Amino acid sequence: MSTRLSATTRLGTGGRLVIPSRLRHAVGLAPGDEVVIVLDDQGLRLLTVEQAVARAQAMGGRYVPPGTLLSQELIDDRRSEAASA
C-alpha cells in the first residue's frame, strides 16, 4: 500500500482498540475479520491476514496460491518420501 494514513484512537475497556472507520475501509476490514498484531522494533503493527500471509511468503521466497493448505502439502511430501524409501 503506497498511501500512508494515520489516526488517533483510545484504548477502551478491557483493552479493546477501535480502528477508525476510514482506516478499516482503506484496507477492507469488516466486523468479524481476523487481523494479525505484530510487535517488533518499530512498535505495534496491525496487518490483515492477507498482508501477513504475503509478508510470510515473501520471506520464504516461495509463492503459495491462496487456498493452498501448506499442511496438506507437507503431508503429501512426507508420504511420497516414505513410499520411495
N, CA, C and O atoms as CSV, one atom per row, in Angstrom:
chain,resi,resn,atom,element,x,y,z
A,1,MET,N,N,0.855,-1.172,0.000
A,1,MET,CA,C,0.000,0.000,0.000
A,1,MET,C,C,0.895,1.227,0.000
A,1,MET,O,O,1.706,1.391,0.912
A,2,SER,N,N,0.773,2.077,-0.982
A,2,SER,CA,C,1.638,3.243,-1.077
A,2,SER,C,C,1.088,4.436,-0.301
A,2,SER,O,O,1.841,5.357,0.016
A,3,THR,N,N,-0.189,4.442,0.007
A,3,THR,CA,C,-0.788,5.539,0.754
A,3,THR,C,C,-0.501,5.373,2.230
A,3,THR,O,O,-0.571,4.264,2.759
A,4,ARG,N,N,-0.179,6.462,2.895
A,4,ARG,CA,C,0.071,6.419,4.329
A,4,ARG,C,C,-1.046,7.179,5.034
A,4,ARG,O,O,-1.211,8.382,4.835
A,5,LEU,N,N,-1.800,6.479,5.846
A,5,LEU,CA,C,-2.868,7.068,6.640
A,5,LEU,C,C,-2.545,6.871,8.106
A,5,LEU,O,O,-1.889,5.896,8.473
A,6,SER,N,N,-2.997,7.778,8.939
A,6,SER,CA,C,-2.836,7.598,10.378
A,6,SER,C,C,-4.062,8.164,11.082
A,6,SER,O,O,-4.803,8.966,10.515
A,7,ALA,N,N,-4.264,7.744,12.304
A,7,ALA,CA,C,-5.387,8.221,13.104
A,7,ALA,C,C,-5.039,8.022,14.571
A,7,ALA,O,O,-4.178,7.212,14.914
A,8,THR,N,N,-5.707,8.757,15.415
A,8,THR,CA,C,-5.544,8.617,16.858
A,8,THR,C,C,-6.803,7.989,17.412
A,8,THR,O,O,-7.915,8.345,17.023
A,9,THR,N,N,-6.617,7.043,18.330
A,9,THR,CA,C,-7.752,6.387,18.961
A,9,THR,C,C,-7.392,6.113,20.411
A,9,THR,O,O,-6.240,6.293,20.805
A,10,ARG,N,N,-8.347,5.686,21.201
A,10,ARG,CA,C,-8.091,5.379,22.609
A,10,ARG,C,C,-8.324,3.903,22.880
A,10,ARG,O,O,-9.164,3.253,22.258
A,11,LEU,N,N,-7.554,3.402,23.827
A,11,LEU,CA,C,-7.740,2.041,24.290
A,11,LEU,C,C,-8.964,2.029,25.195
A,11,LEU,O,O,-9.053,2.811,26.142
A,12,GLY,N,N,-9.900,1.146,24.901
A,12,GLY,CA,C,-11.149,1.095,25.639
A,12,GLY,C,C,-11.137,0.072,26.764
A,12,GLY,O,O,-10.108,-0.520,27.090
A,13,THR,N,N,-12.288,-0.108,27.331
A,13,THR,CA,C,-12.474,-1.054,28.415
A,13,THR,C,C,-12.027,-2.449,27.995
A,13,THR,O,O,-12.338,-2.903,26.894
A,14,GLY,N,N,-11.304,-3.116,28.870
A,14,GLY,CA,C,-10.855,-4.473,28.594
A,14,GLY,C,C,-9.757,-4.542,27.541
A,14,GLY,O,O,-9.486,-5.617,27.005
A,15,GLY,N,N,-9.118,-3.408,27.235
A,15,GLY,CA,C,-8.035,-3.401,26.252
A,15,GLY,C,C,-8.499,-3.356,24.810
A,15,GLY,O,O,-7.708,-3.579,23.893
A,16,ARG,N,N,-9.774,-3.068,24.602
A,16,ARG,CA,C,-10.298,-3.021,23.224
A,16,ARG,C,C,-9.796,-1.774,22.507
A,16,ARG,O,O,-9.702,-0.688,23.078
A,17,LEU,N,N,-9.483,-1.976,21.247
A,17,LEU,CA,C,-8.988,-0.889,20.416
A,17,LEU,C,C,-9.932,-0.707,19.242
A,17,LEU,O,O,-10.196,-1.654,18.500
A,18,VAL,N,N,-10.437,0.495,19.071
A,18,VAL,CA,C,-11.326,0.792,17.951
A,18,VAL,C,C,-10.473,1.308,16.799
A,18,VAL,O,O,-9.730,2.277,16.952
A,19,ILE,N,N,-10.586,0.654,15.645
A,19,ILE,CA,C,-9.881,1.107,14.446
A,19,ILE,C,C,-10.808,2.079,13.734
A,19,ILE,O,O,-11.911,1.698,13.341
A,20,PRO,N,N,-10.386,3.326,13.560
A,20,PRO,CA,C,-11.247,4.314,12.908
A,20,PRO,C,C,-11.733,3.834,11.538
A,20,PRO,O,O,-11.011,3.150,10.812
A,21,SER,N,N,-12.961,4.204,11.203
A,21,SER,CA,C,-13.617,3.690,10.002
A,21,SER,C,C,-12.838,3.960,8.720
A,21,SER,O,O,-12.791,3.101,7.840
A,22,ARG,N,N,-12.229,5.129,8.597
A,22,ARG,CA,C,-11.514,5.415,7.341
A,22,ARG,C,C,-10.329,4.476,7.147
A,22,ARG,O,O,-9.971,4.155,6.013
A,23,LEU,N,N,-9.716,4.031,8.245
A,23,LEU,CA,C,-8.620,3.063,8.127
A,23,LEU,C,C,-9.160,1.671,7.831
A,23,LEU,O,O,-8.583,0.939,7.026
A,24,ARG,N,N,-10.272,1.297,8.481
A,24,ARG,CA,C,-10.897,-0.009,8.200
A,24,ARG,C,C,-11.292,-0.096,6.736
A,24,ARG,O,O,-11.040,-1.104,6.077
A,25,HIS,N,N,-11.906,0.953,6.235
A,25,HIS,CA,C,-12.348,0.954,4.835
A,25,HIS,C,C,-11.158,0.918,3.875
A,25,HIS,O,O,-11.228,0.290,2.819
A,26,ALA,N,N,-10.070,1.589,4.243
A,26,ALA,CA,C,-8.892,1.645,3.366
A,26,ALA,C,C,-8.281,0.263,3.134
A,26,ALA,O,O,-7.739,-0.008,2.062
A,27,VAL,N,N,-8.372,-0.613,4.146
A,27,VAL,CA,C,-7.801,-1.956,3.993
A,27,VAL,C,C,-8.867,-3.026,3.814
A,27,VAL,O,O,-8.549,-4.210,3.708
A,28,GLY,N,N,-10.129,-2.615,3.778
A,28,GLY,CA,C,-11.209,-3.566,3.518
A,28,GLY,C,C,-11.583,-4.446,4.696
A,28,GLY,O,O,-12.026,-5.578,4.506
A,29,LEU,N,N,-11.410,-3.939,5.919
A,29,LEU,CA,C,-11.794,-4.716,7.101
A,29,LEU,C,C,-13.281,-4.561,7.392
A,29,LEU,O,O,-13.850,-3.479,7.253
A,30,ALA,N,N,-13.889,-5.654,7.794
A,30,ALA,CA,C,-15.306,-5.655,8.164
A,30,ALA,C,C,-15.444,-6.322,9.534
A,30,ALA,O,O,-14.552,-7.060,9.951
A,31,PRO,N,N,-16.550,-6.072,10.235
A,31,PRO,CA,C,-16.742,-6.712,11.538
A,31,PRO,C,C,-16.576,-8.233,11.436
A,31,PRO,O,O,-17.118,-8.875,10.536
A,32,GLY,N,N,-15.821,-8.785,12.373
A,32,GLY,CA,C,-15.582,-10.225,12.390
A,32,GLY,C,C,-14.325,-10.663,11.659
A,32,GLY,O,O,-13.892,-11.805,11.815
A,33,ASP,N,N,-13.725,-9.772,10.856
A,33,ASP,CA,C,-12.491,-10.126,10.148
A,33,ASP,C,C,-11.363,-10.343,11.143
A,33,ASP,O,O,-11.288,-9.674,12.174
A,34,GLU,N,N,-10.480,-11.294,10.817
A,34,GLU,CA,C,-9.311,-11.559,11.638
A,34,GLU,C,C,-8.196,-10.611,11.248
A,34,GLU,O,O,-8.028,-10.292,10.071
A,35,VAL,N,N,-7.431,-10.157,12.233
A,35,VAL,CA,C,-6.255,-9.324,11.985
A,35,VAL,C,C,-5.075,-9.923,12.742
A,35,VAL,O,O,-5.249,-10.705,13.677
A,36,VAL,N,N,-3.881,-9.545,12.323
A,36,VAL,CA,C,-2.653,-10.011,12.964
A,36,VAL,C,C,-1.975,-8.788,13.574
A,36,VAL,O,O,-1.790,-7.774,12.900
A,37,ILE,N,N,-1.606,-8.886,14.845
A,37,ILE,CA,C,-0.904,-7.801,15.520
A,37,ILE,C,C,0.539,-8.252,15.724
A,37,ILE,O,O,0.797,-9.315,16.290
A,38,VAL,N,N,1.470,-7.429,15.256
A,38,VAL,CA,C,2.889,-7.757,15.320
A,38,VAL,C,C,3.586,-6.724,16.201
A,38,VAL,O,O,3.383,-5.521,16.038
A,39,LEU,N,N,4.403,-7.197,17.128
A,39,LEU,CA,C,5.249,-6.321,17.931
A,39,LEU,C,C,6.679,-6.546,17.482
A,39,LEU,O,O,7.199,-7.659,17.569
A,40,ASP,N,N,7.323,-5.468,16.994
A,40,ASP,CA,C,8.715,-5.566,16.589
A,40,ASP,C,C,9.437,-4.300,17.030
A,40,ASP,O,O,8.902,-3.525,17.824
A,41,ASP,N,N,10.634,-4.086,16.527
A,41,ASP,CA,C,11.428,-2.927,16.930
A,41,ASP,C,C,10.779,-1.595,16.566
A,41,ASP,O,O,11.101,-0.561,17.152
A,42,GLN,N,N,9.865,-1.621,15.598
A,42,GLN,CA,C,9.196,-0.394,15.165
A,42,GLN,C,C,7.925,-0.122,15.955
A,42,GLN,O,O,7.325,0.942,15.800
A,43,GLY,N,N,7.503,-1.049,16.792
A,43,GLY,CA,C,6.293,-0.887,17.590
A,43,GLY,C,C,5.242,-1.908,17.203
A,43,GLY,O,O,5.555,-2.952,16.629
A,44,LEU,N,N,3.984,-1.598,17.524
A,44,LEU,CA,C,2.875,-2.481,17.165
A,44,LEU,C,C,2.438,-2.186,15.746
A,44,LEU,O,O,2.327,-1.029,15.342
A,45,ARG,N,N,2.190,-3.247,14.993
A,45,ARG,CA,C,1.659,-3.091,13.637
A,45,ARG,C,C,0.463,-4.008,13.500
A,45,ARG,O,O,0.475,-5.142,13.980
A,46,LEU,N,N,-0.553,-3.515,12.851
A,46,LEU,CA,C,-1.772,-4.274,12.609
A,46,LEU,C,C,-1.815,-4.639,11.135
A,46,LEU,O,O,-1.722,-3.765,10.273
A,47,LEU,N,N,-1.957,-5.929,10.841
A,47,LEU,CA,C,-1.991,-6.406,9.460
A,47,LEU,C,C,-3.262,-7.195,9.223
A,47,LEU,O,O,-3.777,-7.848,10.131
A,48,THR,N,N,-3.765,-7.134,8.002
A,48,THR,CA,C,-4.831,-8.054,7.640
A,48,THR,C,C,-4.181,-9.430,7.509
A,48,THR,O,O,-2.962,-9.529,7.370
A,49,VAL,N,N,-4.971,-10.470,7.553
A,49,VAL,CA,C,-4.430,-11.822,7.401
A,49,VAL,C,C,-3.749,-11.943,6.042
A,49,VAL,O,O,-2.693,-12.564,5.924
A,50,GLU,N,N,-4.356,-11.351,5.022
A,50,GLU,CA,C,-3.772,-11.409,3.676
A,50,GLU,C,C,-2.401,-10.736,3.646
A,50,GLU,O,O,-1.472,-11.245,3.019
A,51,GLN,N,N,-2.271,-9.586,4.325
A,51,GLN,CA,C,-0.984,-8.899,4.369
A,51,GLN,C,C,0.054,-9.742,5.096
A,51,GLN,O,O,1.204,-9.824,4.663
A,52,ALA,N,N,-0.342,-10.365,6.191
A,52,ALA,CA,C,0.579,-11.198,6.962
A,52,ALA,C,C,1.037,-12.403,6.146
A,52,ALA,O,O,2.213,-12.766,6.176
A,53,VAL,N,N,0.114,-13.018,5.420
A,53,VAL,CA,C,0.466,-14.165,4.576
A,53,VAL,C,C,1.416,-13.727,3.473
A,53,VAL,O,O,2.396,-14.416,3.192
A,54,ALA,N,N,1.138,-12.587,2.843
A,54,ALA,CA,C,2.006,-12.088,1.772
A,54,ALA,C,C,3.408,-11.813,2.297
A,54,ALA,O,O,4.389,-12.108,1.615
A,55,ARG,N,N,3.518,-11.251,3.500
A,55,ARG,CA,C,4.833,-10.987,4.094
A,55,ARG,C,C,5.572,-12.297,4.374
A,55,ARG,O,O,6.764,-12.417,4.090
A,56,ALA,N,N,4.867,-13.258,4.922
A,56,ALA,CA,C,5.489,-14.551,5.230
A,56,ALA,C,C,5.958,-15.237,3.954
A,56,ALA,O,O,7.039,-15.823,3.921
A,57,GLN,N,N,5.147,-15.164,2.906
A,57,GLN,CA,C,5.534,-15.775,1.631
A,57,GLN,C,C,6.746,-15.071,1.035
A,57,GLN,O,O,7.623,-15.719,0.463
A,58,ALA,N,N,6.798,-13.758,1.166
A,58,ALA,CA,C,7.938,-13.004,0.644
A,58,ALA,C,C,9.211,-13.386,1.388
A,58,ALA,O,O,10.281,-13.471,0.786
A,59,MET,N,N,9.101,-13.616,2.691
A,59,MET,CA,C,10.266,-14.019,3.480
A,59,MET,C,C,10.702,-15.422,3.105
A,59,MET,O,O,11.894,-15.727,3.119
A,60,GLY,N,N,9.748,-16.278,2.771
A,60,GLY,CA,C,10.067,-17.653,2.409
A,60,GLY,C,C,10.543,-17.799,0.986
A,60,GLY,O,O,11.115,-18.826,0.621
A,61,GLY,N,N,10.315,-16.785,0.179
A,61,GLY,CA,C,10.767,-16.815,-1.196
A,61,GLY,C,C,9.984,-17.752,-2.093
A,61,GLY,O,O,10.450,-18.102,-3.177
A,62,ARG,N,N,8.809,-18.162,-1.665
A,62,ARG,CA,C,8.015,-19.094,-2.461
A,62,ARG,C,C,6.579,-18.607,-2.525
A,62,ARG,O,O,5.984,-18.287,-1.496
A,63,TYR,N,N,6.022,-18.548,-3.713
A,63,TYR,CA,C,4.622,-18.139,-3.860
A,63,TYR,C,C,3.727,-19.340,-3.606
A,63,TYR,O,O,3.930,-20.415,-4.169
A,64,VAL,N,N,2.746,-19.142,-2.759
A,64,VAL,CA,C,1.762,-20.180,-2.473
A,64,VAL,C,C,0.397,-19.606,-2.834
A,64,VAL,O,O,-0.029,-18.615,-2.241
A,65,PRO,N,N,-0.293,-20.211,-3.796
A,65,PRO,CA,C,-1.587,-19.680,-4.208
A,65,PRO,C,C,-2.581,-19.638,-3.041
A,65,PRO,O,O,-2.564,-20.517,-2.180
A,66,PRO,N,N,-3.444,-18.619,-3.012
A,66,PRO,CA,C,-4.455,-18.560,-1.955
A,66,PRO,C,C,-5.275,-19.846,-1.916
A,66,PRO,O,O,-5.619,-20.410,-2.955
A,67,GLY,N,N,-5.577,-20.296,-0.714
A,67,GLY,CA,C,-6.364,-21.505,-0.547
A,67,GLY,C,C,-5.538,-22.774,-0.462
A,67,GLY,O,O,-6.075,-23.849,-0.192
A,68,THR,N,N,-4.235,-22.660,-0.690
A,68,THR,CA,C,-3.367,-23.823,-0.607
A,68,THR,C,C,-3.120,-24.162,0.857
A,68,THR,O,O,-2.771,-23.293,1.656
A,69,LEU,N,N,-3.302,-25.428,1.197
A,69,LEU,CA,C,-3.037,-25.867,2.562
A,69,LEU,C,C,-1.603,-26.372,2.634
A,69,LEU,O,O,-1.288,-27.448,2.125
A,70,LEU,N,N,-0.738,-25.590,3.270
A,70,LEU,CA,C,0.658,-25.986,3.375
A,70,LEU,C,C,0.806,-27.259,4.190
A,70,LEU,O,O,1.699,-28.067,3.936
A,71,SER,N,N,-0.070,-27.437,5.167
A,71,SER,CA,C,-0.011,-28.661,5.973
A,71,SER,C,C,-0.268,-29.881,5.096
A,71,SER,O,O,0.390,-30.909,5.258
A,72,GLN,N,N,-1.224,-29.775,4.165
A,72,GLN,CA,C,-1.511,-30.905,3.276
A,72,GLN,C,C,-0.340,-31.151,2.332
A,72,GLN,O,O,-0.018,-32.302,2.035
A,73,GLU,N,N,0.299,-30.086,1.859
A,73,GLU,CA,C,1.479,-30.248,1.007
A,73,GLU,C,C,2.584,-30.992,1.753
A,73,GLU,O,O,3.242,-31.867,1.190
A,74,LEU,N,N,2.783,-30.635,3.031
A,74,LEU,CA,C,3.801,-31.299,3.839
A,74,LEU,C,C,3.473,-32.779,4.015
A,74,LEU,O,O,4.352,-33.629,3.874
A,75,ILE,N,N,2.228,-33.090,4.317
A,75,ILE,CA,C,1.803,-34.485,4.471
A,75,ILE,C,C,2.032,-35.258,3.174
A,75,ILE,O,O,2.555,-36.372,3.190
A,76,ASP,N,N,1.634,-34.656,2.049
A,76,ASP,CA,C,1.830,-35.308,0.750
A,76,ASP,C,C,3.314,-35.556,0.469
A,76,ASP,O,O,3.684,-36.622,-0.022
A,77,ASP,N,N,4.166,-34.566,0.783
A,77,ASP,CA,C,5.611,-34.728,0.588
A,77,ASP,C,C,6.155,-35.872,1.436
A,77,ASP,O,O,6.942,-36.689,0.958
A,78,ARG,N,N,5.733,-35.926,2.690
A,78,ARG,CA,C,6.217,-36.996,3.589
A,78,ARG,C,C,5.765,-38.371,3.104
A,78,ARG,O,O,6.529,-39.335,3.158
A,79,ARG,N,N,4.541,-38.459,2.637
A,79,ARG,CA,C,4.042,-39.740,2.119
A,79,ARG,C,C,4.816,-40.172,0.890
A,79,ARG,O,O,5.143,-41.348,0.731
A,80,SER,N,N,5.106,-39.216,0.023
A,80,SER,CA,C,5.880,-39.504,-1.182
A,80,SER,C,C,7.286,-39.981,-0.828
A,80,SER,O,O,7.791,-40.936,-1.420
A,81,GLU,N,N,7.915,-39.313,0.139
A,81,GLU,CA,C,9.244,-39.713,0.587
A,81,GLU,C,C,9.206,-41.116,1.192
A,81,GLU,O,O,10.093,-41.929,0.930
A,82,ALA,N,N,8.193,-41.400,1.992
A,82,ALA,CA,C,8.071,-42.711,2.645
A,82,ALA,C,C,7.854,-43.816,1.608
A,82,ALA,O,O,8.379,-44.920,1.752
A,83,ALA,N,N,7.084,-43.514,0.572
A,83,ALA,CA,C,6.786,-44.509,-0.459
A,83,ALA,C,C,8.022,-44.839,-1.290
A,83,ALA,O,O,8.178,-45.968,-1.753
A,84,SER,N,N,8.894,-43.861,-1.476
A,84,SER,CA,C,10.079,-44.088,-2.299
A,84,SER,C,C,11.266,-44.614,-1.498
A,84,SER,O,O,12.313,-44.913,-2.073
A,85,ALA,N,N,11.117,-44.730,-0.184
A,85,ALA,CA,C,12.218,-45.212,0.656
A,85,ALA,C,C,12.296,-46.707,0.725
A,85,ALA,O,O,13.174,-47.248,1.396
